[in-house]
Amino acid sequence: MTNKEVSSAMWRSSLGAVVAVQLILVVVTAQLSARALQAQGSPEKRTMASQSTFHCNIKALNPVERTEQKQLTERLIAARKEIVETEKGYEFQFDPSTVSLAELARWVAAEGKCCPFFDFHIDLERAGSLLCLRLTGEDGIKPFIRSEFKVHAK
């Protein structure tokens, strides 16, 4: 194979991985939406939800999953190249040679179970040389993100 053919094959393989991660995110988002609708079913549950907007559900993950999620969260925090404040949250930028797309997708899938109030956005940019995770949500989410993900206010 020529270098051009190898490069083309690698690009197609990377593109396939991106599509697979996007499909996983679509499924996870659909599951989280269904759970949110179920939780809003009774007036009692709706009142509780409106009184406490940003509280993690620690029972959403079993003890092993919680430990793994905590370790992966700490790894992602340590591996961030850049933090960009956005209008509705923060974007964390990673080098794909340090943090894989699959790791980021796994983190989002687990985090979405315990923190369904987040909106997650994963982007692979600059011809695959930049991996971004954007966390957004309702008004007031920024202080929560700063606290939970060790973001220093400017």
Stockholm file with secondary structure:
# STOCKHOLM 1.0

chainA/1-154         MTNKEVSSAMWRSSLGAVVAVQLILVVVTAQLSARALQAQGSPEKRTMASQSTFHCNIKALNPVERTEQKQLTERLIAARKEIVETEKGYEFQFDPSTVSLAELARWVAAEGKCCPFFDFHIDLERAGSLLCLRLTGEDGIKPFIRSEFKVHAK
#=GR chainA/1-154 SS CCHHHHHHHHHHHHHHHHHHHHHHHHHHHHHHHHHHHHHTSSHHHHHHHHHCSSCCCGGGSCHHHHHHHHHHHHHHHHHCSEEEECSSEEEEEECTTTSCHHHHHHHHHHHHHHCTTCEEEEEEEGGGTEEEEEEECSTTHHHHHHHHTTCCCC
#=GC SS_cons         CCHHHHHHHHHHHHHHHHHHHHHHHHHHHHHHHHHHHHHTSSHHHHHHHHHCSSCCCGGGSCHHHHHHHHHHHHHHHHHCSEEEECSSEEEEEECTTTSCHHHHHHHHHHHHHHCTTCEEEEEEEGGGTEEEEEEECSTTHHHHHHHHTTCCCC
//
